Amino acid sequence: MNAAPSDAGAGEGTGGEHARVPEATPVPTLNLANLLTMSRLVLVPLFVMALFAGDGEDTFWRAIATALFAIASFTDQVDGWVARKYGLITDFGKIADPIADKALIGAALIGLSVLGELGWWVTIVIAVREIGVTLLRFWVIRHGVIPASRGGKAKTLAQIAAITAYLLPLPASAEPVRWVLMGLALVLTVVTGLDYVVRAVRLRAAGRRAAGA
């Protein structure tokens, strides 16, 4: 019972021994959030096969393709929530998550264009933006990681909504709805792309200043 006070006194008499602060446990790369991200990549080829089954005109396979796209898109919302809630954010996740998004969106857009249901110019505009942002991330990766912004998430949701409208076997009367949704997605795609350029340039400049200090 008296050992603790005597130890404390001895510690103070010898200059005091600072209490050790436990080091933070590193977050493993192989965690639930990253597994969800990787599952999205696995679903991409399955989605493509379903989309092209029956030359894209089979209602059953079209429904399967839409369901796979919806499931893959849902994992995009869940993996980020899981990572934030349970402290599973990793640099791998910050890079893999947007790449998985781009693989899914790109596969859907190219597939719809190949089937003649979506203009190639739409696919090209979105693809150029997505590839450009990915290259920007790698361009500045040694200076830091550019996480997905709120605008980027809104852009992704708009793209998902627009693509889903095109995937569903809807009547011709639904065309105006598809155009509006895709138009919104295009606007957000371009605006957020310009935002990433600004953020990448600033991050690289800040990194260079820090390295030269």
C-alpha positions in Angstrom: 0.0 0.0 0.0 2.9 2.3 0.7 4.9 1.3 -2.4 3.2 3.8 -4.8 3.9 7.0 -2.7 7.6 6.0 -2.1 8.1 5.3 -5.8 6.6 8.6 -6.7 8.8 10.4 -4.2 11.9 8.6 -5.6 10.9 9.6 -9.1 10.6 13.3 -8.1 13.9 13.2 -6.2 15.8 11.9 -9.2 14.5 14.5 -11.6 11.2 12.7 -12.3 10.5 10.0 -14.9 8.0 11.2 -17.5 5.1 9.0 -18.1 5.3 7.3 -21.5 2.6 8.2 -24.0 1.5 5.1 -25.8 2.1 5.2 -29.5 -0.9 5.1 -31.8 -1.4 1.7 -33.3 -0.9 1.8 -37.1 -4.0 1.2 -39.1 -3.5 -2.1 -41.1 -3.9 -1.7 -44.9 -6.0 -4.9 -45.0 -9.1 -3.6 -43.2 -12.9 -3.7 -43.7 -13.0 -0.3 -45.4 -10.3 -1.2 -47.9 -11.9 -4.7 -48.5 -15.1 -2.9 -49.5 -13.2 -0.7 -51.9 -11.5 -3.7 -53.4 -14.8 -5.5 -53.7 -16.0 -2.7 -55.9 -13.1 -3.4 -58.3 -14.1 -7.0 -58.4 -17.7 -6.2 -59.3 -16.6 -4.1 -62.3 -15.9 -7.0 -64.7 -19.1 -8.8 -63.6 -21.1 -5.6 -64.3 -19.6 -5.3 -67.7 -20.4 -8.9 -68.6 -24.0 -8.5 -67.5 -24.3 -5.2 -69.4 -23.2 -6.7 -72.7 -25.1 -10.0 -72.3 -27.7 -10.3 -75.0 -26.2 -7.3 -76.8 -27.4 -5.0 -74.0 -31.0 -5.5 -75.0 -32.0 -8.4 -72.7 -34.2 -7.0 -70.0 -33.2 -9.6 -67.4 -29.4 -9.1 -67.9 -29.9 -5.3 -68.0 -31.6 -5.6 -64.6 -28.7 -7.7 -63.3 -26.2 -5.1 -64.6 -28.1 -2.3 -62.9 -28.2 -4.2 -59.6 -24.4 -4.9 -59.8 -23.8 -1.3 -60.5 -26.0 -0.2 -57.6 -24.3 -2.6 -55.2 -20.8 -1.5 -56.3 -21.9 2.2 -55.9 -23.3 1.4 -52.5 -19.9 0.2 -51.3 -18.5 3.6 -52.3 -20.7 5.2 -49.7 -20.2 2.5 -47.0 -16.4 2.2 -47.2 -15.8 5.9 -46.5 -18.3 5.8 -43.6 -16.6 2.7 -42.1 -13.1 4.2 -42.5 -14.1 7.4 -40.7 -16.2 5.8 -37.9 -13.7 3.1 -37.0 -10.5 5.0 -37.7 -9.5 2.8 -40.6 -8.4 5.7 -42.9 -5.2 4.7 -44.8 -3.2 6.3 -47.6 -4.0 3.1 -49.6 -7.7 3.8 -49.1 -7.3 7.4 -50.1 -5.8 6.3 -53.4 -7.7 3.1 -54.0 -11.2 4.5 -53.3 -11.2 7.1 -56.1 -9.5 4.6 -58.5 -12.3 2.1 -57.8 -14.9 4.8 -58.4 -13.3 5.7 -61.7 -13.1 2.1 -62.8 -16.8 1.6 -62.1 -18.0 4.8 -63.7 -15.6 4.5 -66.6 -16.8 0.9 -67.4 -20.4 2.0 -67.3 -19.9 5.1 -69.5 -17.8 3.2 -72.1 -20.3 0.3 -72.1 -23.2 2.6 -72.7 -21.4 4.4 -75.5 -20.4 1.1 -77.1 -24.0 0.1 -77.0 -24.9 3.4 -78.7 -27.0 4.7 -75.8 -24.7 7.5 -74.7 -22.8 10.0 -76.8 -19.0 9.3 -76.9 -18.4 13.0 -76.2 -19.9 12.6 -72.8 -17.8 9.6 -72.0 -14.7 11.4 -73.2 -15.3 14.5 -71.2 -15.8 12.5 -68.0 -12.9 10.1 -68.7 -10.4 13.0 -69.4 -11.4 14.6 -66.1 -11.1 11.3 -64.1 -7.8 10.3 -65.6 -6.5 13.8 -65.2 -7.4 13.8 -61.5 -5.8 10.4 -61.0 -2.5 11.6 -62.6 -2.6 14.7 -60.4 -2.8 12.6 -57.3 0.3 10.7 -58.3 2.0 13.9 -59.4 1.8 15.3 -55.9 1.8 12.0 -53.9 5.3 12.6 -52.4 4.1 16.0 -51.1 0.8 14.6 -49.6 -2.5 12.9 -50.6 -5.4 14.9 -52.0 -8.5 13.3 -50.3 -11.8 13.2 -52.0 -13.6 16.5 -51.5 -17.3 17.0 -50.8 -17.7 18.3 -54.3 -16.0 15.2 -55.6 -18.5 13.0 -53.7 -21.4 15.1 -55.0 -20.0 14.6 -58.5 -19.8 10.8 -58.0 -23.4 10.7 -56.7 -24.6 12.7 -59.7 -22.8 10.4 -62.1 -24.2 7.3 -60.4 -27.7 8.7 -60.6 -27.3 9.6 -64.3 -25.8 6.3 -65.2 -28.4 4.3 -63.3 -31.1 6.2 -65.3 -29.4 5.1 -68.5 -28.9 1.5 -67.4 -32.6 1.0 -66.4 -34.8 -0.1 -69.3 -37.0 3.0 -69.1 -39.4 4.2 -71.8 -38.5 6.9 -74.3 -40.5 9.4 -72.3 -37.7 9.2 -69.7 -35.1 10.6 -72.0 -35.4 14.2 -70.7 -34.8 13.0 -67.2 -31.7 11.2 -68.3 -30.4 14.3 -70.1 -30.9 16.5 -67.0 -29.2 14.0 -64.7 -26.3 13.6 -67.1 -26.0 17.3 -67.6 -25.7 17.9 -63.9 -23.1 15.2 -63.7 -21.1 16.8 -66.5 -21.2 20.3 -64.8 -20.0 18.8 -61.5 -17.4 16.8 -63.2 -15.8 19.8 -64.9 -16.0 22.1 -61.9 -14.6 19.6 -59.4 -11.9 18.8 -61.9 -10.7 22.4 -62.0 -10.8 22.4 -58.2 -8.5 19.4 -58.0 -6.0 21.1 -60.3 -5.9 24.1 -58.0 -5.5 21.9 -54.9 -2.8 19.8 -56.5 -0.8 22.9 -57.5 -1.1 24.4 -54.0 -0.1 21.1 -52.3 2.9 20.7 -54.6 4.0 24.3 -54.0 3.6 23.9 -50.2 5.6 20.7 -50.3 8.4 22.3 -52.2 8.5 25.2 -49.8 8.7 22.8 -46.8 11.5 20.8 -48.5 13.5 24.0 -49.1 13.0 25.3 -45.6 
